[in-house]
Amino acid sequence: MAENVLEIDDARFENEVLQSDTPVMVDFWAPWCGPCKAIGPVVNELATSYAGKVKFMKCNVDDNPVTPGKYGIKAIPTLIFFKDGNVVDQITGMVAKGKLEESLGKLV
């Protein structure tokens, strides 16, 4: 995992994401998921580009079932974009970098 992408769990989700002063992108993933592995390097690259503007988090859905359930996540990867504790955008599946940048643009 890149140094600009942090692992988040159910216990810290509210504090680290919903109460964050900085916009947050959460990548809901699992280690066995092929598309999750494919989008990972793109997320890492964007985390470097948006360092200081957006916090990037990864939530393993196998280890943390509460948060994905709360947000109705049925497929992975699902990326949810939060600002001021609210969902601003959501993307499911492998998408082009430009689509992610479009969603990140709504946060900054």
N, CA, C and O of each residue as an XYZ file, in Angstrom:
432
protein
N       0.849     -1.194      0.000
C       0.000      0.000      0.000
C       0.886      1.246      0.000
O       1.918      1.277      0.671
N       0.496      2.239     -0.728
C       1.279      3.477     -0.820
C       1.250      4.227      0.509
O       0.329      4.063      1.308
N       2.256      5.039      0.728
C       2.348      5.765      1.990
C       1.237      6.800      2.154
O       0.917      7.186      3.278
N       0.644      7.257      1.041
C      -0.440      8.241      1.110
C      -1.816      7.605      1.210
O      -2.823      8.312      1.255
N      -1.873      6.275      1.246
C      -3.144      5.560      1.351
C      -3.128      4.793      2.668
O      -2.257      3.954      2.898
N      -4.095      5.086      3.527
C      -4.140      4.481      4.859
C      -5.248      3.452      4.952
O      -6.293      3.586      4.315
N      -5.013      2.423      5.751
C      -6.023      1.393      6.005
C      -6.988      1.932      7.064
O      -6.559      2.505      8.066
N      -8.281      1.748      6.839
C      -9.306      2.185      7.795
C     -10.131      0.976      8.206
O     -10.331      0.054      7.415
N     -10.613      0.982      9.455
C     -11.458     -0.113      9.919
C     -12.776      0.444     10.463
O     -12.954      1.654     10.600
N     -13.685     -0.473     10.765
C     -15.010     -0.069     11.249
C     -14.924      0.827     12.484
O     -15.677      1.792     12.610
N     -14.002      0.503     13.396
C     -13.909      1.230     14.663
C     -13.489      2.685     14.480
O     -13.926      3.552     15.238
N     -12.653      2.964     13.493
C     -12.130      4.317     13.308
C     -12.816      5.091     12.182
O     -12.471      6.247     11.932
N     -13.779      4.472     11.500
C     -14.374      5.073     10.309
C     -15.010      6.432     10.600
O     -14.756      7.399      9.882
N     -15.822      6.511     11.632
C     -16.512      7.781     11.910
C     -15.509      8.895     12.192
O     -15.628      9.991     11.646
N     -14.538      8.622     13.029
C     -13.557      9.637     13.397
C     -12.671     10.041     12.215
O     -12.461     11.230     11.975
N     -12.159      9.065     11.485
C     -11.193      9.326     10.408
C     -11.845      9.823      9.114
O     -11.220     10.563      8.355
N     -13.090      9.426      8.859
C     -13.733      9.767      7.595
C     -14.855     10.789      7.797
O     -14.808     11.882      7.233
N     -15.842     10.442      8.583
C     -17.024     11.301      8.717
C     -16.741     12.599      9.447
O     -17.390     13.609      9.174
N     -15.786     12.598     10.370
C     -15.463     13.809     11.118
C     -14.212     14.514     10.592
O     -13.706     15.440     11.225
N     -13.721     14.079      9.447
C     -12.506     14.660      8.876
C     -12.762     16.062      8.334
O     -13.783     16.313      7.693
N     -11.826     16.971      8.599
C     -11.888     18.319      8.021
C     -11.467     18.302      6.555
O     -11.795     19.211      5.793
N     -10.741     17.264      6.173
C     -10.260     17.098      4.802
C     -11.182     16.125      4.074
O     -11.611     15.138      4.670
N     -11.497     16.372      2.809
C     -12.289     15.394      2.045
C     -11.581     14.035      2.026
O     -10.355     13.963      2.110
N     -12.366     12.966      1.916
C     -11.824     11.607      1.993
C     -12.371     10.746      0.858
O     -13.557     10.811      0.537
N     -11.497      9.939      0.253
C     -11.924      8.912     -0.679
C     -11.650      7.570     -0.030
O     -10.520      7.292      0.372
N     -12.677      6.731      0.078
C     -12.509      5.409      0.671
C     -12.679      4.357     -0.417
O     -13.693      4.318     -1.113
N     -11.665      3.507     -0.548
C     -11.663      2.398     -1.492
C     -12.060      1.142     -0.718
O     -11.279      0.632      0.086
N     -13.267      0.647     -0.960
C     -13.730     -0.601     -0.338
C     -13.263     -1.737     -1.240
O     -13.610     -1.772     -2.421
N     -12.483     -2.663     -0.697
C     -11.802     -3.678     -1.484
C     -11.640     -4.973     -0.703
O     -12.015     -5.056      0.466
N     -11.080     -5.979     -1.359
C     -10.690     -7.235     -0.714
C      -9.448     -7.755     -1.437
O      -9.284     -7.518     -2.634
N      -8.567     -8.468     -0.716
C      -7.317     -8.928     -1.313
C      -7.511     -9.935     -2.455
O      -6.634    -10.061     -3.310
N      -8.621    -10.639     -2.484
C      -8.868    -11.655     -3.521
C      -9.513    -11.075     -4.783
O      -9.717    -11.802     -5.756
N      -9.834     -9.787     -4.782
C     -10.583     -9.145     -5.868
C      -9.645     -8.637     -6.966
O      -8.846     -7.731     -6.731
N      -9.744     -9.220     -8.160
C      -8.910     -8.821     -9.291
C      -9.049     -7.358     -9.672
O      -8.042     -6.656     -9.766
N     -10.280     -6.871     -9.896
C     -10.445     -5.452    -10.234
C      -9.931     -4.510     -9.128
O      -9.464     -3.408     -9.417
N     -10.019     -4.948     -7.874
C      -9.494     -4.139     -6.765
C      -7.980     -3.983     -6.909
O      -7.432     -2.899     -6.706
N      -7.315     -5.087     -7.263
C      -5.865     -5.043     -7.460
C      -5.521     -4.162     -8.656
O      -4.514     -3.453     -8.644
N      -6.353     -4.208     -9.681
C      -6.095     -3.429    -10.888
C      -6.225     -1.928    -10.659
O      -5.450     -1.146    -11.210
N      -7.195     -1.524     -9.853
C      -7.416     -0.093     -9.620
C      -6.471      0.451     -8.538
O      -6.297      1.664     -8.428
N      -5.867     -0.427     -7.747
C      -4.988     -0.016     -6.660
C      -3.879      0.943     -7.072
O      -3.709      1.975     -6.423
N      -3.103      0.643     -8.142
C      -2.032      1.557     -8.549
C      -2.550      2.936     -8.972
O      -1.871      3.942     -8.767
N      -3.739      2.983     -9.556
C      -4.331      4.265     -9.951
C      -4.672      5.075     -8.695
O      -4.406      6.275     -8.633
N      -5.257      4.414     -7.705
C      -5.587      5.076     -6.441
C      -4.306      5.585     -5.774
O      -4.272      6.706     -5.266
N      -3.261      4.765     -5.777
C      -1.982      5.173     -5.172
C      -1.404      6.407     -5.872
O      -0.892      7.317     -5.220
N      -1.491      6.427     -7.198
C      -0.986      7.557     -7.975
C      -1.776      8.833     -7.656
O      -1.198      9.906     -7.486
N      -3.093      8.698     -7.579
C      -3.935      9.860     -7.256
C      -3.695     10.340     -5.831
O      -3.754     11.539     -5.558
N      -3.425      9.409     -4.924
C      -3.142      9.781     -3.533
C      -1.909     10.664     -3.456
O      -1.842     11.570     -2.626
N      -0.940     10.406     -4.311
C       0.262     11.237     -4.358
C      -0.071     12.604     -4.963
O       0.363     13.637     -4.453
N      -0.844     12.604     -6.052
C      -1.210     13.859     -6.730
C      -2.051     14.774     -5.844
O      -1.899     15.995     -5.884
N      -2.942     14.181     -5.041
C      -3.867     14.966     -4.228
C      -3.443     15.039     -2.761
O      -4.251     15.394     -1.903
N      -2.191     14.710     -2.469
C      -1.690     14.745     -1.091
C      -1.922     16.128     -0.487
O      -1.605     17.146     -1.103
N      -2.479     16.153      0.724
C      -2.752     17.410      1.405
C      -4.116     17.993      1.076
O      -4.606     18.865      1.794
N      -4.739     17.519     -0.005
C      -6.060     18.015     -0.402
C      -7.163     17.007     -0.097
O      -8.272     17.383      0.282
N      -6.843     15.704     -0.270
C      -7.808     14.625     -0.054
C      -7.102     13.505      0.701
O      -5.963     13.163      0.384
N      -7.780     12.927      1.706
C      -7.254     11.748      2.389
C      -7.734     10.514      1.626
O      -8.899     10.434      1.238
N      -6.840      9.559      1.415
C      -7.167      8.317      0.727
C      -7.114      7.171      1.726
O      -6.113      6.985      2.418
N      -8.195      6.407      1.796
C      -8.305      5.294      2.734
C      -8.726      4.037      1.979
O      -9.398      4.112      0.950
N      -8.320      2.882      2.504
C      -8.763      1.599      1.981
C      -9.428      0.849      3.122
O      -8.915      0.815      4.240
N     -10.589      0.240      2.827
C     -11.324     -0.530      3.831
C     -11.517     -1.950      3.293
O     -12.226     -2.159      2.308
N     -10.884     -2.912      3.946
C     -11.016     -4.311      3.559
C     -12.410     -4.800      3.993
O     -12.705     -4.869      5.186
N     -13.256     -5.137      3.017
C     -14.646     -5.499      3.320
C     -14.758     -6.831      4.049
O     -15.739     -7.068      4.753
N     -13.761     -7.709      3.888
C     -13.788     -8.992      4.596
C     -13.531     -8.811      6.087
O     -14.142     -9.484      6.917
N     -12.621     -7.897      6.421
C     -12.250     -7.669      7.820
C     -13.170     -6.673      8.522
O     -13.221     -6.636      9.751
N     -13.887     -5.876      7.759
C     -14.725     -4.796      8.314
C     -16.100     -4.804      7.645
O     -16.341     -4.004      6.741
N     -17.003     -5.686      8.065
C     -18.294     -5.807      7.392
C     -19.317     -4.718      7.746
O     -20.270     -4.516      6.994
N     -19.145     -4.028      8.850
C     -20.147     -3.066      9.306
C     -20.260     -1.863      8.375
O     -21.354     -1.517      7.931
N     -19.136     -1.232      8.085
C     -19.158     -0.016      7.260
C     -19.665     -0.279      5.842
O     -20.528      0.466      5.376
N     -19.174     -1.305      5.127
C     -19.732     -1.569      3.795
C     -21.237     -1.844      3.842
O     -21.972     -1.440      2.940
N     -21.691     -2.524      4.884
C     -23.124     -2.783      5.037
C     -23.913     -1.504      5.221
O     -25.013     -1.362      4.687
N     -23.353     -0.574      5.975
C     -24.009      0.705      6.238
C     -24.199      1.512      4.948
O     -25.181      2.239      4.797
N     -23.247      1.373      4.026
C     -23.306      2.126      2.773
C     -23.852      1.303      1.602
O     -23.792      1.740      0.453
N     -24.380      0.121      1.894
C     -25.040     -0.692      0.877
C     -24.115     -1.206     -0.208
O     -24.531     -1.360     -1.357
N     -22.876     -1.472      0.138
C     -21.910     -1.930     -0.857
C     -22.154     -3.406     -1.160
O     -22.076     -4.259     -0.277
N     -22.450     -3.686     -2.427
C     -22.748     -5.046     -2.869
C     -21.666     -5.591     -3.799
O     -21.581     -6.801     -4.008
N     -20.833     -4.700     -4.360
C     -19.773     -5.103     -5.279
C     -18.525     -4.276     -4.984
O     -18.599     -3.137     -4.523
N     -17.374     -4.894     -5.268
C     -16.108     -4.194     -5.070
C     -15.288     -4.275     -6.345
O     -15.472     -5.210     -7.123
N     -14.400     -3.341     -6.583
C     -14.142     -2.181     -5.731
C     -15.269     -1.161     -5.821
O     -15.855     -0.941     -6.881
N     -15.552     -0.553     -4.688
C     -16.445      0.605     -4.625
C     -15.663      1.722     -3.966
O     -15.096      1.547     -2.888
N     -15.637      2.869     -4.621
C     -14.962      4.039     -4.075
C     -16.021      5.066     -3.720
O     -16.843      5.445     -4.554
N     -15.991      5.512     -2.467
C     -16.947      6.516     -2.011
C     -16.161      7.773     -1.633
O     -15.136      7.710     -0.955
N     -16.674      8.907     -2.091
C     -16.037     10.206     -1.893
C     -16.839     10.995     -0.863
O     -18.020     11.271     -1.070
N     -16.191     11.358      0.251
C     -16.838     12.045      1.364
C     -16.326     13.466      1.505
O     -15.133     13.727      1.344
N     -17.239     14.385      1.807
C     -16.866     15.757      2.145
C     -17.780     16.204      3.273
O     -19.002     16.099      3.167
N     -17.193     16.700      4.345
C     -17.953     17.142      5.522
C     -18.869     16.036      6.040
O     -19.980     16.306      6.496
N     -18.397     14.787      5.968
C     -19.152     13.651      6.496
C     -20.256     13.153      5.594
O     -20.980     12.228      5.962
N     -20.404     13.745      4.418
C     -21.465     13.350      3.492
C     -20.892     12.695      2.245
O     -19.794     13.033      1.801
N     -21.650     11.749      1.679
C     -21.254     11.114      0.430
C     -21.487     12.107     -0.704
O     -22.602     12.593     -0.896
N     -20.426     12.405     -1.453
C     -20.499     13.337     -2.575
C     -20.626     12.562     -3.889
O     -21.310     12.996     -4.816
N     -19.955     11.410     -3.953
C     -19.987     10.601     -5.170
C     -19.627      9.170     -4.808
O     -19.066      8.904     -3.745
N     -19.964      8.238     -5.724
C     -19.656      6.828     -5.508
C     -19.421      6.178     -6.864
O     -20.172      6.410     -7.812
N     -18.376      5.366     -6.948
C     -18.040      4.651     -8.184
C     -17.849      3.185     -7.830
O     -17.163      2.858     -6.862
N     -18.457      2.302     -8.617
C     -18.278      0.871     -8.418
C     -17.644      0.276     -9.664
O     -18.058      0.567    -10.787
N     -16.628     -0.566     -9.452
C     -15.966     -1.241    -10.551
C     -14.705     -0.539    -10.994
O     -14.352      0.536    -10.510
N     -14.036     -1.187    -11.936
C     -12.803     -0.640    -12.499
C     -13.165      0.441    -13.501
O     -13.891      0.189    -14.463
N     -12.660      1.641    -13.275
C     -12.944      2.771    -14.160
C     -11.643      3.464    -14.535
O     -10.606      3.238    -13.910
N     -11.701      4.301    -15.547
C     -10.531      5.048    -15.993
C     -10.116      6.086    -14.953
O     -10.937      6.566    -14.171
N      -8.848      6.416    -14.959
C      -8.296      7.411    -14.043
C      -9.060      8.735    -14.148
O      -9.304      9.394    -13.137
N      -9.435      9.122    -15.369
C     -10.161     10.377    -15.581
C     -11.475     10.434    -14.828
O     -11.864     11.494    -14.338
N     -12.162      9.305    -14.730
C     -13.435      9.243    -13.989
C     -13.183      9.491    -12.497
O     -13.962     10.178    -11.836
N     -12.100      8.932    -11.981
C     -11.757      9.155    -10.574
C     -11.384     10.614    -10.342
O     -11.769     11.208     -9.336
N     -10.638     11.183    -11.271
C     -10.247     12.592    -11.144
C     -11.472     13.501    -11.196
O     -11.516     14.524    -10.513
N     -12.451     13.138    -11.989
C     -13.706     13.914    -12.059
C     -14.394     13.920    -10.694
O     -14.858     14.963    -10.230
N     -14.457     12.758    -10.058
C     -15.076     12.668     -8.731
C     -14.254     13.407     -7.685
O     -14.813     14.060     -6.804
N     -12.931     13.309     -7.774
C     -12.074     14.022     -6.830
C     -12.227     15.524     -6.986
O     -12.112     16.267     -6.011
N     -12.484     15.971     -8.201
C     -12.701     17.395     -8.455
C     -13.895     17.965     -7.708
O     -13.936     19.157     -7.404
N     -14.873     17.104     -7.412
C     -16.051     17.531     -6.645
C     -15.718     17.765     -5.168
O     -16.464     18.422     -4.441
N     -14.575     17.210     -4.744
C     -14.187     17.320     -3.327
C     -13.327     18.538     -3.042
O     -13.389     19.106     -1.952
N     -12.521     18.940     -4.022
C     -11.549     20.017     -3.763
C     -11.957     21.322     -4.403
O     -11.246     22.320     -4.278
